[in-house]
């Protein structure tokens, strides 16, 4: 198995008050400014002009170097900042120097279910986008900024022998099973610590509950900083009840164990969070980071194309003309993985046919032959027609998926608004502190279905019910973040 690189802890104080005195946070790399983050995320292999004179059989191997290019884009900086906040905020509530954390770990190890005073500070976010849009490449570039395993020995003059796992990345099992996730977790832990300790020892001998409990104990023992679940859309294939069991398990990790979770998947994963509001809220703790396909006039797309275009192994270096730029977009529709594949296959074709230069006809020939399987999806993207896009569920933009999901639940949303109207408003932030503890003189009556229907009708007739609720102090966040049809534009 691959052995993990383990770093010995080097502590650096943090300017953030909540992070101070916490060895798990102070052992992490420093918080990065955007300039440093972009520099560390990027990867530009050297361009060696002499390689263009090598034999074609050698150059065909050099072309694969294009796959390793990482051009940092604004979405990379957003993702780096979100992950930096996620991992540090999750450790705030799990400071090993705190007696509360010690009691919590003890209760987990003894399988006690009582309250131990632990309060989770973990949150989550979702990373979504089309297949091949660059999610995994971006995330892996950011994860490389953190040593996966940190060995502690002493902190602040005290003995502190601890192995810390900063992150674990798992693929959601293809069948969406919890037992498969647990087994993948133990394999990932073994790889992180460089030992064969758990994967062969922890099996479901005593049933799934025992396996889950052991997973939670191991995750707490190594102070796992973040759990990243890739291909989360596989939960759609889970057996009846399996999806809810998995999502509830993640909620328990966040709430009870204090481990942040990152959900990664294609756009179709959004529907997984539509059924249970709690899961929807957890799925968007730090927001949804969406890797959208590029528009042709997007400066970021132009920068990406120019960066990749610099890597040519044909004898003749072809300039990036306006015609070529148009063709590259037309044949990829702003999907980064399609672009990389087109450039690689185009160069291979030009070299093998001894054309030794890149032309628009070369790329069109590649698209018509080597990439023909992508043509239906590209045609749907090109049309921008939701009906065509719906044939390829992962291509449907998030807003359109949310619109389709929430249309069926409009009555339920309006009933919840009616319920909100029946409850005493939360005091505004500028309300004097002595009034905060005041309680209503009369207890609000229960809301029956007929009252809900009446209130729903009243709200439906209001021009802007959300704004009215905010003005009256009922809301301080947008409860319709998952319901674009009710969001005022």
C-alpha positions in Angstrom: 0.0 0.0 0.0 1.1 3.6 -0.4 2.6 5.0 2.7 1.5 8.4 3.8 4.0 11.2 4.4 3.9 12.1 8.0 5.0 15.5 9.3 6.1 16.3 12.9 4.1 19.1 14.3 5.4 22.6 14.1 3.2 25.0 16.0 2.5 28.6 14.8 0.2 30.9 16.8 -2.9 32.2 15.1 -4.2 35.7 15.0 -7.8 34.3 15.3 -8.8 34.3 18.9 -10.8 31.0 18.6 -7.8 29.2 17.1 -5.3 30.1 19.9 -4.2 27.4 22.3 -5.4 24.6 20.0 -2.5 22.4 18.9 -4.6 20.8 16.1 -5.0 24.2 14.5 -1.6 25.6 15.3 0.0 22.6 13.6 -1.7 23.3 10.3 -0.1 25.4 7.6 -0.7 29.2 8.0 -3.8 30.8 6.6 -3.0 31.8 3.0 -3.7 35.1 1.2 -5.1 34.7 -2.3 -1.7 35.4 -3.9 0.1 32.6 -2.0 -2.9 30.3 -2.5 -2.8 30.7 -6.2 0.9 30.2 -6.4 0.8 27.0 -4.3 -2.3 25.6 -6.1 -0.9 26.1 -9.6 1.2 23.5 -11.5 2.8 24.4 -14.8 5.2 21.7 -16.0 8.2 23.1 -17.9 7.9 23.8 -21.6 10.9 22.3 -23.3 11.3 23.5 -26.9 13.9 20.8 -27.7 11.2 18.1 -27.1 9.5 19.1 -30.4 12.6 17.7 -32.2 12.3 14.3 -30.6 11.0 11.2 -32.5 7.2 11.1 -32.8 7.0 8.0 -30.6 8.6 9.9 -27.7 6.5 13.0 -28.3 3.3 11.1 -28.1 4.2 10.3 -24.5 5.1 13.9 -23.7 1.7 15.1 -24.7 0.2 13.5 -21.6 1.9 16.2 -19.6 -1.1 18.4 -20.4 -3.1 16.4 -17.9 -1.0 17.6 -15.0 -1.4 21.4 -15.7 -3.3 23.2 -13.0 -4.3 26.8 -13.9 -5.6 28.4 -10.7 -8.9 30.2 -11.3 -11.3 32.3 -9.1 -13.2 29.1 -8.2 -10.0 27.5 -6.8 -9.5 30.5 -4.5 -13.0 30.2 -3.3 -12.6 26.5 -2.6 -9.3 27.0 -0.8 -10.8 29.6 1.5 -13.9 27.5 2.2 -11.8 24.4 3.0 -9.4 26.5 5.2 -12.4 27.8 7.2 -14.0 24.3 7.4 -11.1 22.4 8.8 -10.2 25.1 11.4 -13.7 25.8 12.6 -14.2 22.1 13.0 -11.2 21.8 15.3 -12.4 24.7 17.6 -14.9 22.4 19.4 -12.4 19.6 19.6 -9.4 21.2 21.3 -7.5 18.3 22.9 -6.4 20.6 25.7 -10.0 21.1 26.8 -11.5 18.9 29.5 -14.8 18.8 27.5 -13.0 17.2 24.6 -11.4 14.6 26.9 -14.8 13.7 28.4 -16.3 13.5 24.9 -13.6 11.1 23.7 -14.0 9.0 26.8 -17.8 8.8 26.3 -17.2 7.6 22.7 -14.7 5.0 23.7 -17.0 3.6 26.4 -20.1 3.8 24.1 -22.0 5.9 26.6 -24.9 7.7 25.0 -25.4 10.4 27.7 -24.6 14.1 27.2 -21.1 15.0 28.0 -21.2 18.8 27.3 -19.7 18.5 23.9 -20.8 21.1 21.4 -19.9 20.6 17.7 -18.4 23.5 15.8 -18.2 21.5 12.6 -19.9 22.6 9.4 -20.0 21.4 5.8 -20.2 22.5 2.2 -21.0 20.9 -1.1 -18.8 20.9 -4.2 -20.9 20.3 -7.4 -20.4 20.5 -11.1 -20.6 18.7 -14.4 -18.5 15.5 -14.8 -15.1 16.5 -16.0 -15.4 20.2 -15.0 -12.3 20.1 -12.8 -13.7 19.5 -9.3 -11.4 16.7 -8.3 -8.3 18.3 -9.8 -9.0 21.5 -7.9 -9.7 19.7 -4.6 -6.6 17.5 -4.8 -4.5 20.6 -5.5 -5.9 22.2 -2.3 -5.5 19.0 -0.2 -1.8 18.9 -1.1 -1.4 22.1 0.8 -2.0 20.2 4.0 0.1 17.3 5.4 -2.4 14.5 5.7 -0.9 13.2 8.9 0.7 15.2 11.7 2.6 13.6 14.6 2.4 15.5 17.9 4.9 15.0 20.7 4.9 18.0 23.0 2.8 21.2 23.1 3.3 24.2 25.3 5.8 22.3 27.5 3.5 19.4 28.1 3.6 15.9 26.7 1.1 15.5 23.8 1.6 12.3 21.9 -1.1 12.2 19.2 -1.5 11.3 15.6 -3.7 13.8 13.7 -5.3 13.1 10.4 -6.1 16.4 8.8 -8.4 15.0 6.0 -9.7 11.8 4.5 -11.2 11.5 1.0 -13.5 8.6 0.2 -15.5 7.6 -2.8 -19.2 7.0 -2.0 -19.8 3.3 -2.7 -21.5 2.6 -6.0 -24.4 1.0 -4.2 -24.7 3.7 -1.6 -24.2 1.3 1.3 -23.0 2.4 4.8 -21.0 -0.8 5.2 -19.1 0.0 2.0 -18.4 3.5 3.2 -17.1 2.2 6.6 -14.7 -0.2 4.8 -13.5 2.6 2.6 -12.9 4.7 5.6 -10.8 2.1 7.4 -8.7 1.6 4.2 -8.2 5.4 4.0 -7.1 5.6 7.7 -4.6 2.8 7.2 -3.2 4.6 4.2 -3.0 7.9 6.1 -1.1 6.5 9.1 1.0 4.1 6.9 -0.1 0.9 8.7 -2.3 -2.0 8.1 -4.2 -1.6 11.3 -8.0 -1.2 10.7 -9.1 -2.4 7.2 -8.5 -6.1 8.1 -9.5 -5.9 11.7 -12.8 -4.0 11.6 -15.4 -6.0 9.8 -19.2 -6.2 10.3 -18.9 -9.2 12.6 -21.4 -7.7 15.0 -23.6 -6.0 12.4 -23.6 -2.5 10.9 -24.2 -0.6 14.1 -21.0 -1.9 15.6 -19.1 -1.0 12.4 -20.4 2.5 12.5 -19.6 2.9 16.1 -16.0 1.8 15.5 -15.7 4.2 12.6 -16.8 7.1 14.8 -14.3 6.1 17.5 -11.4 5.9 15.1 -12.4 9.2 13.5 -12.4 10.9 16.9 -9.2 9.2 18.1 -7.2 10.6 15.1 -9.0 14.0 15.2 -9.9 13.7 11.6 -10.1 17.3 10.4 -12.5 16.8 7.4 -14.2 13.9 5.7 -14.6 14.4 2.0 -17.1 12.2 0.2 -16.7 12.1 -3.5 -19.3 10.8 -6.1 -22.1 11.4 -3.6 -24.6 11.1 -6.4 -24.1 7.3 -6.1 -26.6 7.5 -3.2 -29.3 7.8 -5.8 -28.7 4.1 -6.5 -29.0 3.1 -2.8 -31.7 0.6 -1.7 -34.9 1.9 -0.2 -34.0 3.8 3.0 -30.3 3.6 2.2 -30.0 7.2 1.1 -31.6 8.6 4.3 -29.5 6.3 6.5 -26.3 7.6 4.9 -27.3 11.2 5.1 -28.4 10.8 8.7 -25.1 9.2 9.4 -23.3 12.2 8.0 -25.4 14.6 10.1 -24.5 12.6 13.2 -20.8 12.9 12.3 -21.2 16.6 12.1 -23.4 17.1 15.1 -22.3 14.4 17.6 -18.7 13.7 16.6 -17.8 17.2 15.4 -16.2 16.2 12.1 -16.8 18.5 9.1 -18.0 16.8 5.9 -17.6 17.9 2.3 -20.0 16.5 -0.3 -18.6 16.2 -3.8 -20.6 15.2 -6.8 -22.3 16.0 -10.1 -25.3 18.4 -10.3 -27.7 15.5 -9.8 -26.6 15.2 -6.2 -28.7 18.3 -5.4 -31.8 16.2 -5.4 -30.4 14.1 -2.5 -30.9 17.0 -0.2 -34.4 18.0 -1.2 -36.3 15.5 0.9 -35.0 16.4 4.3 -34.6 20.1 5.3 -32.0 19.2 7.9 -29.9 17.5 5.3 -30.4 20.4 2.9 -29.2 22.8 5.5 -26.2 20.6 6.3 -25.3 20.3 2.7 -25.0 24.0 2.4 -23.3 24.9 5.7 -20.7 27.0 4.0 -22.6 27.2 0.8 -22.6 25.3 -2.4 -19.5 25.8 -4.5 -20.5 25.1 -8.1 -18.0 24.4 -10.9 -19.9 25.8 -13.8 -19.0 25.4 -17.4 -17.3 28.4 -18.8 -18.9 30.9 -21.2 -16.9 31.7 -24.3 -16.3 35.3 -23.3 -15.3 34.4 -19.8 -11.8 35.8 -19.1 -11.0 32.7 -17.0 -11.8 30.4 -20.0 -9.5 32.5 -22.2 -6.7 32.3 -19.6 -7.1 28.5 -19.3 -7.0 28.0 -23.0 -3.9 30.1 -23.4 -2.2 28.3 -20.6 -2.8 24.9 -22.1 -2.1 26.0 -25.6 1.5 26.8 -24.6 2.1 23.0 -24.5 2.7 21.9 -28.0 4.8 19.0 -29.3 4.2 19.3 -33.0 7.2 20.4 -35.0 5.5 23.6 -35.9 4.2 25.8 -33.1 0.7 27.0 -34.1 -0.5 30.4 -32.9 -3.9 30.6 -31.1 -6.0 32.3 -33.6 -9.6 33.6 -33.2 -10.8 30.8 -35.4 -9.1 28.1 -33.3 -10.4 29.8 -30.1 -13.9 29.6 -31.5 -13.5 26.0 -32.5 -12.1 24.9 -29.2 -15.1 26.3 -27.4 -17.6 25.0 -29.8 -16.2 21.4 -29.5 -15.9 21.5 -25.7 -18.7 23.9 -24.6 -16.5 25.2 -21.8 -15.9 21.9 -20.0 -12.3 21.7 -18.9 -11.9 17.9 -19.2 -13.2 18.0 -22.8 -10.7 20.7 -23.6 -7.8 18.8 -22.3 -8.8 15.6 -24.1 -9.4 17.6 -27.3 -5.9 19.2 -27.1 -4.2 15.8 -26.4 -6.0 13.9 -29.1 -5.6 16.7 -31.6 -1.8 16.8 -31.1 -1.6 13.0 -31.3 -3.5 13.0 -34.6 -1.4 15.8 -36.1 1.8 14.0 -35.1 0.7 10.6 -36.3 -0.5 11.9 -39.6 2.7 13.9 -40.0 0.8 17.1 -40.3 2.9 18.5 -37.5 0.7 21.6 -36.8 -2.7 22.3 -35.1 -5.6 23.4 -37.2 -9.3 23.8 -36.9 -9.9 20.9 -39.2 -7.7 18.7 -37.0 -9.8 19.3 -34.0 -13.0 18.8 -35.9 -11.8 15.5 -37.1 -10.9 14.4 -33.6 -14.4 15.5 -32.4 -16.1 13.5 -35.1 -14.1 10.4 -34.5 -12.3 10.0 -31.1 -14.8 12.1 -29.1 -18.0 11.1 -31.0 -19.5 9.6 -27.8 -19.7 13.1 -26.3 -21.7 14.6 -29.2 -25.2 14.1 -27.7 -24.1 15.8 -24.4 -22.3 18.6 -26.3 -25.4 19.1 -28.4 -27.5 19.5 -25.3 -25.1 21.9 -23.7 -25.0 23.9 -27.0 -28.8 24.1 -27.1 -29.1 25.4 -23.5 -32.6 23.8 -23.7 -33.6 22.4 -20.2 -35.6 19.7 -21.9 -32.5 18.4 -23.8 -30.3 18.9 -20.7 -32.7 16.9 -18.6 -31.8 13.8 -20.7 -28.3 14.1 -19.1 -29.2 14.7 -15.5 -25.6 15.7 -14.5 -25.6 18.5 -17.1 -28.7 20.2 -15.8 -27.6 23.5 -14.0 -28.2 23.6 -10.3 -30.8 26.3 -10.5 -32.9 24.3 -13.0 -32.7 21.2 -10.8 -33.8 23.1 -7.7 -36.6 24.7 -9.7 -37.8 21.3 -10.8 -37.6 19.8 -7.4 -39.2 22.6 -5.4 -42.1 23.2 -7.7 -43.8 20.0 -6.3 -43.2 21.2 -2.7 -44.6 24.8 -3.1 -47.6 24.1 -0.8 -45.4 22.7 1.9 -43.2 25.8 1.7 -46.2 28.1 2.0 -47.5 26.1 5.0 -44.2 26.6 6.7 -44.6 30.3 6.2 -48.0 30.2 7.8 -46.4 28.4 10.7 -43.8 31.1 11.0 -46.5 33.7 11.2 -48.1 32.0 14.1 -44.9 32.2 16.2 -43.8 35.2 18.2 -41.1 37.0 16.2 -37.5 36.7 17.3 -36.2 40.1 18.6 -34.2 42.2 16.2 -30.5 42.6 16.8 -31.1 46.3 17.8 -33.6 45.3 20.5 -32.5 46.2 24.0 -31.0 43.2 25.8 -33.4 43.3 28.7 -36.3 42.5 26.3 -34.7 39.4 24.8 -35.8 37.1 27.6 -39.4 38.3 27.5 -41.8 35.5 26.7 -45.2 35.9 25.0 -48.1 36.4 27.4 -50.2 33.7 25.6 -49.0 30.5 24.1 -49.5 30.4 20.3 -52.3 28.1 19.3 -51.5 25.0 17.3 -51.7 25.5 13.5 -54.3 23.1 12.0 -54.5 22.3 8.3 -57.3 24.7 7.6 -55.5 27.6 9.2 -52.4 26.8 7.2 -54.3 26.8 4.0 -55.8 30.2 4.8 -52.5 31.7 5.8 -50.9 30.2 2.7 -53.5 31.9 0.5 -52.8 35.2 2.3 -49.1 35.0 1.8 -49.4 33.9 -1.8 -51.3 37.1 -2.5 -48.5 39.2 -1.0 -46.2 40.8 -3.5 -43.1 40.0 -1.5 -43.8 37.8 1.5 -40.1 37.1 2.2 -39.3 40.8 2.5 -42.3 41.4 4.7 -41.2 38.7 7.1 -37.7 40.1 7.2 -39.0 43.7 7.9 -41.1 42.4 10.7 -38.1 40.6 12.3 -39.2 37.1 11.6 -36.2 36.1 9.5 -32.5 37.0 9.3 -31.6 34.4 6.6 -33.0 33.4 3.3 -35.1 30.3 4.0 -35.7 30.0 0.3 -32.1 29.4 -0.7 -33.3 26.1 -2.0 -36.4 27.5 -3.7 -35.4 29.9 -6.5 -39.0 30.3 -7.7 -39.8 32.1 -4.4 -36.6 34.2 -4.3 -37.1 37.8 -5.3 -34.8 38.8 -8.1 
